[in-house]
Amino acid sequence: MKRSLLFTLLSSLGIAAGMILTAALIAWIGRTALGSFEVWQQALESIRPYLRWWRALLYGVLLALWWDLLRRYRHRPQDRLRVKRAGTLGLLLFTCVELTRL
């Protein structure tokens, strides 16, 4: 059973809104707990090396999952091509995100 395009669009917008609200809630809790936004920024700067390791670990796990998916679809060329396209798009997205952080 295929989902309608409207349902897919609305669910994607709902997920994006949920992510933005979660990020805003975390920032508000951090600012409230530490007293000011400047202290919150200093705290984030102090843990920057750990966040780099976290991103590297996250990207490594995503690569491993993508590789496993490619291996599973070894005998289904049409699905394997879709997985390759999704991986290429993901790599492009990660590259853009990391280049904007420079």
Secondary structure, DSSP 8 states (H G I E B T S, - for coil): ----HHHHHHHHHHHHHHHHHHHHHHHHHHHHHHSSHHHHHHHHHHTHHHHHHHHHHHHHHHHHHHHHHHHHTTT-HHHHHHHHHHHHHHHHHHHHHHHHT-
